[in-house]
Amino acid sequence: MSQSHASRVRRGGASRNRYGFRIRYGGAAALTAVALLLAGCSSDGNSSGQPDADPSAKSTRAGADAPPLEPLPAKVPEDLRPYYDQKLSWRSCGLAEFECATLRVPLDYDKPADDLKDAAGTVGLAVTRTKPQGGGEPKGGSLQINPGGPGGSAIEYVQQSAALAYPPEVREHYSLVGMDPRGVGRSEPIECLSDKQMDAYTRVDQTPDDAKETDALTAAYDKFATGCEKRTGKLLGHVSTVEAARDMDVLRAVLGDKKLNYVGASYGTYLGATYAGLFPERSGRLVLDGAMDPSLSARRVNREQTAGFETAFKAFARDCVTMSDCPLGKDGVRQAGKNLSALFTKIDSKPLKTDDPSRSLTESLATTGVIRAMYDEGSWPALREALTAAKKGDGAQLLALSDDYYERGPDGSYSNIMFANPAVNCLDLPPAFADAAAARKAVPSFEKASPVFGRGFAWAALNCGEWPVDATGGPHRIAAKGADPIVVVGTTRDPATPYRWAQGLAGQLSPARLVTYKGDGHTAYLRGSDCVDSAVNAYLVQGKPPKNGTTCG
């Protein structure tokens, strides 16, 4: 996948979904980070052909011929036994109810180091969990949680959000566990650029108008990739989703769980489904919310995600044009899209001033700010205000939304998610485009998927073309035969993980139970639907899977 706005999960603040993370399954840097889409039609009614689709309908996908993901042997290989038999040294950390430890896993599962103390041949993974209450282990054992990304910190999410947001019955039944995947957060994080270099990278024109701007964009991708290679070293070639799933199995065993119980959001669904495909006999109660479809190529993922954001924008526009102060006018959804595109073009010609004299709002940053607000309908009022201010020449509010998307702090520092995101995606799938000519040729199909965002998303999908490490994965189907029921949750107007992806994943997983939420925003669990929450909680706590095809309004 590409550096994309879509598949990253973000966290925090007004700009976060209830998982706390922004979600994109693609790359990491600025609109430079955009991209995962769907070839859909664009009309004022059903923008991508997906939001109001029949939840029970089978999804016919281009990934139908993708090869299957083969399970690993059920018996743990002898050369991995030291990792599975290790004992964690827990210590108090963060708030009083948490404890932390470091799990050692092989850098390369094909050539595992014999000595767990071998720093060059192993990776240290940071783990947190809620402390067992009442002197005993919880009845359900551990519930591993991943908020998405790739690149989202599970430790941050568990300690700052899950321990409070998850319902009491779930928190009492399980010890909530978060492990930052390899290369992420506190687990030997991927590094690529300095903060100042990231500021420059996020400003690069994502919609090049001529050869000079095209060369500047490809040079930015090359500099980013080269920085990752120089600053990260061998780990850059060992941060794939398959390796992260194998790490989860080591943690499962070390925690003493016979089966993995798990909740994954956005990219976390790809990680959880991969686990189920590799270890079906050890898969327990898995909930995959905001599902991804592993059978799709990077180009198709990016294009389908483009259409997903068009769907979300049209939902926003339908709401906006009913208001007297809508900054995009009152002449309908189609005209609202044209007005937004015109604003982007104006900003491209003359960036807007902001509260920071050293940082003007460029077209790429403005687009990223709008993309940020598409993840959660709760951000729509803030977006209306930001667009109103931008029309008056003030780009501060759109810049704030963009900074939140990139997880840029008030001090100018960036979180590791912007580096881990493309590192994982570029290993998991071959690049969508090998060169600028291929990206340029694809622009019309992306613009068909989204007149508003298509051009930028097409160019953003070029990021993995410059990656220094060849992809180790490819499109595949996951059956997970023999696993316990797997709950797949899809939201009909989800921008980052289009609903048809949930249909596609559920159609592959033999034990899947599809739950559909008819609504807006990214993911559905704990976002206000009692129907969705009840279905998920009943499965996690009581082991009662929902009926396949359950639909929540």
Secondary structure as GFF3:
##gff-version 3
##sequence-region A 1 553
A	DSSP	beta_strand	7	10	.	.	.	ID=ss1
A	DSSP	beta_strand	22	24	.	.	.	ID=ss2
A	DSSP	three_ten_helix	62	65	.	.	.	ID=ss3
A	DSSP	three_ten_helix	78	80	.	.	.	ID=ss4
A	DSSP	alpha_helix	81	84	.	.	.	ID=ss5
A	DSSP	beta_strand	91	92	.	.	.	ID=ss6
A	DSSP	beta_strand	98	106	.	.	.	ID=ss7
A	DSSP	beta_strand	122	130	.	.	.	ID=ss8
A	DSSP	beta_strand	142	146	.	.	.	ID=ss9
A	DSSP	alpha_helix	154	157	.	.	.	ID=ss10
A	DSSP	pi_helix	158	162	.	.	.	ID=ss11
A	DSSP	alpha_helix	163	165	.	.	.	ID=ss12
A	DSSP	alpha_helix	168	173	.	.	.	ID=ss13
A	DSSP	beta_strand	175	179	.	.	.	ID=ss14
A	DSSP	alpha_helix	195	203	.	.	.	ID=ss15
A	DSSP	alpha_helix	211	232	.	.	.	ID=ss16
A	DSSP	three_ten_helix	233	237	.	.	.	ID=ss17
A	DSSP	alpha_helix	241	255	.	.	.	ID=ss18
A	DSSP	beta_strand	260	265	.	.	.	ID=ss19
A	DSSP	alpha_helix	267	278	.	.	.	ID=ss20
A	DSSP	three_ten_helix	280	282	.	.	.	ID=ss21
A	DSSP	beta_strand	283	289	.	.	.	ID=ss22
A	DSSP	alpha_helix	298	320	.	.	.	ID=ss23
A	DSSP	alpha_helix	333	349	.	.	.	ID=ss24
A	DSSP	alpha_helix	363	373	.	.	.	ID=ss25
A	DSSP	three_ten_helix	377	379	.	.	.	ID=ss26
A	DSSP	alpha_helix	380	391	.	.	.	ID=ss27
A	DSSP	alpha_helix	396	406	.	.	.	ID=ss28
A	DSSP	alpha_helix	417	428	.	.	.	ID=ss29
A	DSSP	alpha_helix	436	449	.	.	.	ID=ss30
A	DSSP	alpha_helix	454	460	.	.	.	ID=ss31
A	DSSP	three_ten_helix	463	466	.	.	.	ID=ss32
A	DSSP	beta_strand	486	493	.	.	.	ID=ss33
A	DSSP	alpha_helix	499	508	.	.	.	ID=ss34
A	DSSP	beta_strand	512	520	.	.	.	ID=ss35
A	DSSP	alpha_helix	530	537	.	.	.	ID=ss36
A	DSSP	pi_helix	538	542	.	.	.	ID=ss37
A	DSSP	beta_strand	550	552	.	.	.	ID=ss38
###
